[in-house]
Amino acid sequence: MADHSEATCKQVDDGMARVFELFGKRWTGLIVATLMSGPVHFADLRRAIPGISERMLSDRLMELAGVGLIVREVDAGPPLRVSYRLTEAGLAMDPALKELGRWAETYLADGGQCPKRFRR
């Protein structure tokens, strides 16, 4: 009989589980990456991420604000405009996102497929 005790089963690190629960959702990483350069107005953010709907962008921004990665700021205007910026916690993602980008350039450069030389 197989041993399925906690000592013999590998478990995913809690921190990794929390990261991928948030960043595993479609668009989240692209939103954070877009905000790395500084505050962005809602309309400009939507244009910067082709394919995202206003509703989805709004939902993701609310979620990111809820966990403390971004701040929503209202520009009094006129016209009234809303912009978003990363918090210190959000900006701290920069090295990790840059590293993921470098990884993708090396291993997923061939149309999203790992080149054969990297496969086992």
Backbone as JSON, one array per atom type, in Angstrom:
{
  "sequence": "MADHSEATCKQVDDGMARVFELFGKRWTGLIVATLMSGPVHFADLRRAIPGISERMLSDRLMELAGVGLIVREVDAGPPLRVSYRLTEAGLAMDPALKELGRWAETYLADGGQCPKRFRR",
  "N": [[0.84, -1.18, 0.0], [0.51, 2.24, -0.81], [2.29, 4.96, 0.65], [0.81, 7.76, 1.83], [1.35, 9.84, 3.53], [1.77, 13.07, 5.08], [4.45, 13.63, 5.27], [5.61, 12.27, 3.14], [4.42, 13.23, 0.87], [4.76, 15.79, -1.51], [4.2, 19.23, -1.15], [2.77, 22.21, -2.42], [4.32, 25.3, -2.01], [3.0, 27.71, 0.2], [3.23, 30.48, -0.31], [3.79, 30.53, -3.07], [1.42, 29.46, -4.0], [-0.37, 31.52, -3.34], [0.63, 33.61, -4.94], [0.24, 32.59, -7.57], [-2.48, 32.25, -7.5], [-3.38, 34.83, -7.72], [-1.81, 35.99, -9.9], [-2.18, 34.09, -11.79], [-4.49, 34.5, -13.08], [-6.04, 35.52, -16.07], [-4.82, 38.39, -17.72], [-3.92, 39.8, -15.43], [-1.07, 39.9, -14.92], [-0.25, 41.34, -17.19], [-1.49, 43.79, -16.77], [-0.22, 44.71, -14.42], [2.42, 44.79, -15.38], [2.16, 46.79, -17.34], [1.65, 48.99, -15.77], [4.08, 49.43, -14.57], [5.68, 51.44, -15.62], [4.65, 53.77, -14.64], [1.88, 55.89, -13.5], [-1.25, 55.25, -15.12], [-3.97, 56.17, -17.15], [-7.34, 54.92, -17.16], [-8.53, 54.49, -19.75], [-6.25, 54.54, -21.4], [-4.87, 52.4, -20.38], [-6.57, 50.31, -21.08], [-6.33, 50.44, -23.88], [-3.67, 49.73, -24.09], [-3.63, 47.04, -23.62], [-4.5, 44.84, -25.68], [-7.57, 43.26, -26.47], [-8.69, 42.99, -23.93], [-11.65, 43.47, -22.1], [-13.65, 46.29, -21.02], [-15.06, 45.72, -18.7], [-13.68, 43.45, -17.67], [-11.15, 44.56, -17.26], [-11.78, 46.49, -15.35], [-12.66, 44.79, -13.26], [-10.29, 43.33, -12.7], [-8.59, 45.43, -11.94], [-9.88, 46.32, -9.61], [-9.54, 44.05, -8.04], [-6.72, 43.94, -7.84], [-6.29, 46.34, -6.49], [-7.6, 45.71, -4.15], [-5.89, 43.83, -2.97], [-3.75, 45.38, -2.46], [-1.83, 46.1, -4.41], [-2.14, 48.07, -6.3], [-3.16, 51.54, -6.67], [-6.03, 53.5, -6.95], [-6.64, 56.54, -8.49], [-8.38, 59.57, -8.67], [-8.6, 62.05, -11.03], [-9.46, 65.32, -10.77], [-10.18, 66.98, -12.9], [-11.78, 69.42, -15.08], [-11.75, 67.16, -17.89], [-13.2, 64.6, -15.79], [-11.06, 62.09, -14.8], [-9.76, 58.81, -14.34], [-6.97, 57.31, -12.92], [-4.43, 54.8, -12.49], [-1.95, 53.49, -10.33], [1.0, 51.73, -9.33], [1.57, 50.42, -6.07], [4.09, 50.41, -3.48], [4.39, 47.69, -2.96], [3.44, 46.63, -5.36], [5.3, 47.68, -7.19], [7.5, 46.27, -6.36], [7.32, 43.92, -7.69], [8.66, 44.2, -10.06], [11.4, 43.17, -10.6], [10.87, 40.38, -10.71], [8.97, 40.19, -12.8], [10.49, 41.16, -14.94], [12.4, 39.14, -15.06], [10.79, 36.96, -15.75], [10.04, 37.82, -18.29], [12.55, 37.73, -19.6], [13.0, 34.98, -19.44], [10.88, 34.07, -21.05], [11.67, 35.12, -23.53], [13.88, 33.54, -24.04], [12.98, 30.83, -23.81], [10.39, 30.65, -24.87], [10.32, 31.86, -27.29], [9.77, 30.94, -29.84], [7.09, 31.3, -31.16], [5.57, 30.85, -28.84], [6.19, 28.31, -28.16], [8.43, 26.0, -26.64], [11.67, 25.86, -27.91], [13.03, 23.01, -29.64], [15.59, 22.36, -28.8], [15.59, 22.83, -26.09], [13.94, 20.99, -24.99], [13.31, 17.89, -23.35]],
  "CA": [[0.0, 0.0, 0.0], [1.31, 3.45, -0.93], [2.32, 5.85, 1.8], [0.35, 9.09, 1.45], [1.45, 10.72, 4.68], [2.22, 14.43, 4.76], [5.91, 13.62, 5.17], [6.05, 11.73, 1.86], [3.8, 13.98, -0.23], [5.24, 17.15, -1.7], [3.13, 20.22, -1.17], [3.11, 23.49, -3.01], [4.59, 26.37, -1.05], [1.84, 28.6, 0.38], [3.49, 31.75, -1.0], [3.61, 30.3, -4.51], [-0.02, 29.27, -4.23], [-1.01, 32.84, -3.3], [1.07, 34.36, -6.12], [-0.4, 32.11, -8.78], [-3.92, 32.49, -7.38], [-3.6, 36.19, -8.23], [-1.21, 36.22, -11.2], [-2.6, 33.05, -12.73], [-5.69, 34.96, -13.77], [-5.75, 36.2, -17.33], [-4.66, 39.84, -17.78], [-3.35, 40.41, -14.23], [0.34, 40.2, -15.14], [-0.13, 42.4, -18.19], [-1.89, 45.05, -16.14], [0.87, 45.12, -13.53], [3.57, 45.14, -16.22], [1.87, 48.06, -17.99], [1.72, 50.06, -14.77], [5.45, 49.57, -14.07], [6.29, 52.68, -16.1], [4.06, 54.91, -13.95], [0.42, 55.94, -13.52], [-1.88, 55.15, -16.43], [-5.42, 56.37, -17.13], [-8.1, 53.72, -17.48], [-8.67, 54.32, -21.21], [-4.93, 54.22, -21.94], [-4.57, 51.03, -19.94], [-7.36, 49.41, -21.93], [-5.71, 50.43, -25.21], [-2.35, 49.09, -24.01], [-3.8, 45.59, -23.47], [-5.49, 44.43, -26.69], [-8.41, 42.1, -26.19], [-9.33, 43.03, -22.61], [-12.87, 44.26, -22.08], [-13.71, 47.28, -19.94], [-15.53, 45.03, -17.49], [-12.61, 42.61, -17.15], [-10.12, 45.47, -16.76], [-12.3, 47.05, -14.11], [-12.65, 43.73, -12.25], [-8.9, 43.04, -12.32], [-8.06, 46.58, -11.21], [-10.46, 46.28, -8.27], [-8.89, 42.96, -7.32], [-5.35, 44.36, -7.53], [-6.39, 47.37, -5.45], [-8.01, 45.03, -2.93], [-4.75, 43.15, -2.33], [-2.76, 46.38, -2.15], [-0.8, 46.25, -5.42], [-2.35, 49.32, -7.05], [-3.98, 52.59, -6.08], [-6.9, 54.2, -7.9], [-6.62, 57.97, -8.24], [-9.32, 60.32, -9.5], [-8.14, 63.39, -11.43], [-10.67, 66.13, -10.67], [-10.56, 67.47, -14.22], [-12.45, 68.6, -16.08], [-12.73, 66.13, -17.58], [-12.92, 63.66, -14.72], [-10.34, 60.92, -15.31], [-9.27, 57.89, -13.32], [-5.71, 56.66, -13.25], [-4.0, 53.75, -11.57], [-0.51, 53.39, -10.17], [1.42, 50.65, -8.46], [2.05, 50.73, -4.72], [5.43, 49.87, -3.23], [4.29, 46.24, -3.12], [3.32, 46.36, -6.79], [6.59, 47.98, -7.83], [8.45, 45.22, -5.96], [7.19, 42.81, -8.65], [9.43, 44.5, -11.26], [12.47, 42.2, -10.93], [10.29, 39.08, -11.06], [8.36, 40.3, -14.12], [11.58, 41.25, -15.92], [13.0, 37.81, -15.18], [9.85, 36.15, -16.53], [10.18, 38.27, -19.67], [13.8, 37.15, -20.14], [12.75, 33.55, -19.59], [10.01, 33.88, -22.22], [12.46, 35.38, -24.73], [14.77, 32.4, -24.25], [12.34, 29.52, -23.9], [9.11, 30.67, -25.58], [10.46, 32.79, -28.41], [9.31, 30.3, -31.08], [5.63, 31.29, -31.23], [4.98, 30.32, -27.62], [6.63, 26.92, -27.98], [9.83, 25.83, -26.28], [12.46, 25.27, -29.0], [13.38, 21.6, -29.41], [16.88, 22.2, -28.1], [15.35, 22.93, -24.66], [13.03, 19.92, -24.55], [13.97, 16.63, -23.0]],
  "C": [[0.89, 1.25, 0.0], [1.18, 4.31, 0.32], [1.94, 7.26, 1.35], [0.41, 10.06, 2.63], [1.98, 12.08, 4.24], [3.73, 14.48, 4.56], [6.38, 13.14, 3.79], [5.47, 12.48, 0.67], [4.4, 15.38, -0.3], [4.04, 18.08, -1.74], [3.65, 21.51, -1.76], [3.29, 24.5, -1.89], [3.39, 27.32, -0.99], [2.02, 29.93, -0.35], [3.29, 31.62, -2.5], [2.14, 30.14, -4.85], [-0.73, 30.62, -4.25], [-0.63, 33.67, -4.52], [0.31, 33.91, -7.35], [-1.92, 32.17, -8.69], [-4.26, 33.86, -7.94], [-3.08, 36.33, -9.66], [-1.54, 35.14, -12.22], [-3.85, 33.43, -13.49], [-5.29, 35.74, -15.01], [-5.76, 37.71, -17.13], [-3.92, 40.45, -16.59], [-1.89, 40.8, -14.43], [0.55, 41.32, -16.13], [-0.5, 43.77, -17.62], [-0.76, 45.57, -15.27], [2.08, 45.55, -14.35], [3.37, 46.5, -16.9], [2.0, 49.22, -17.01], [3.14, 50.28, -14.22], [6.08, 50.9, -14.48], [5.71, 53.92, -15.42], [2.55, 54.88, -14.06], [-0.12, 55.93, -14.95], [-3.39, 55.36, -16.26], [-6.12, 55.1, -17.62], [-8.16, 53.48, -18.99], [-7.34, 53.94, -21.86], [-4.51, 52.8, -21.57], [-5.33, 50.02, -20.79], [-6.77, 49.32, -23.33], [-4.37, 49.69, -25.21], [-2.44, 47.57, -23.95], [-4.88, 45.14, -24.44], [-6.27, 43.19, -26.25], [-9.1, 42.12, -24.84], [-10.57, 43.92, -22.7], [-12.82, 45.27, -20.93], [-14.1, 46.61, -18.63], [-14.42, 44.21, -16.86], [-11.5, 43.48, -16.57], [-10.55, 46.05, -15.42], [-12.25, 46.02, -12.98], [-11.23, 43.44, -11.77], [-8.28, 44.19, -11.53], [-8.61, 46.62, -9.79], [-9.8, 45.2, -7.43], [-7.47, 43.35, -6.91], [-5.32, 45.45, -6.46], [-6.72, 46.72, -4.11], [-6.87, 44.32, -2.21], [-3.59, 44.11, -2.08], [-1.64, 46.54, -3.16], [-0.94, 47.53, -6.24], [-3.22, 50.28, -6.24], [-4.76, 53.26, -7.2], [-6.9, 55.67, -7.51], [-7.55, 58.68, -9.2], [-8.75, 61.71, -9.75], [-9.39, 64.25, -11.56], [-11.12, 66.7, -12.01], [-10.96, 68.92, -14.2], [-11.51, 68.22, -17.22], [-12.26, 65.23, -16.44], [-12.24, 62.43, -15.32], [-9.83, 60.1, -14.14], [-7.97, 57.28, -13.79], [-5.36, 55.66, -12.16], [-2.49, 53.76, -11.52], [-0.21, 52.24, -9.22], [1.83, 51.19, -7.09], [3.49, 50.21, -4.61], [5.43, 48.35, -3.44], [4.19, 45.86, -4.6], [4.62, 46.59, -7.53], [7.64, 46.92, -7.49], [8.37, 44.01, -6.88], [8.09, 43.01, -9.88], [10.54, 43.49, -11.55], [11.92, 40.83, -11.36], [9.68, 39.11, -12.45], [9.42, 40.41, -15.21], [12.23, 39.89, -16.13], [12.08, 36.88, -15.97], [9.91, 36.54, -18.0], [11.43, 37.71, -20.33], [13.64, 35.65, -20.37], [11.93, 33.27, -20.84], [10.79, 34.12, -23.51], [13.37, 34.2, -25.07], [14.0, 31.12, -24.59], [11.02, 29.5, -24.65], [9.14, 31.58, -26.8], [9.88, 32.24, -29.7], [7.79, 30.18, -31.09], [4.96, 30.69, -30.01], [5.33, 28.87, -27.35], [8.09, 26.91, -27.53], [10.57, 25.23, -27.47], [12.9, 23.86, -28.64], [14.65, 21.44, -28.64], [16.72, 22.28, -26.58], [14.43, 21.85, -24.12], [13.83, 18.7, -24.2], [13.19, 15.48, -23.59]]
}
